[in-house]
Amino acid sequence: MSKATIFNRLGGRVGLIDAVIDDVVAGELRAVIDDAWSVTGAWERICFYVGAMRDLQYRLPAVNDVLLQEFPDSEQLMALCRIGGDFHDALVEDGHAAGVLADEFTPDDFHALTLDNALVLKHGRRPSREDYDRRTEFVLGGICRATRPPA
């Protein structure tokens, strides 16, 4: 499809992104959040979410563009960012209430961890999958009070 056709049919790059974002990224991001909600236990939910988000960021580089808000004129993408922010609020509240998340950890910290990861994957040297998964364990070890939920 030529640039002129994209502009005429969709209004340009943002229109193209809005037209395909649900198929490419939004569904995947929503699935991670929905799947995380189905996990029982705050500690398990946090571990699942961090692992699933990092996996998605590694597998689908377009996710990082969404998270970095590369297309701020896209209403769908900004709505998706708000859904993620609301989920972070609830996840941190649950984690603190269950005593499994460091007291100092905030929803903004979840957001920052996700953005930091997006920046590294987009602009840095891509690590091997083995190293990437090993580092996910380090992330979880740093934000959680213990590697297992309290008895």
GISUL-V644761 format. One record per helix or strand of 3 or more residues. SS is the DSSP state (H for helix, E for strand). FROM is the first residue (numbers start at 1). LEN is the number of residues. If there is no record, write none. Layout:
SS|FROM|LEN  SS|FROM|LEN
//
This chain:
H|3|8  H|13|25  H|42|18  H|62|6  H|75|23  H|107|17  H|129|15
//
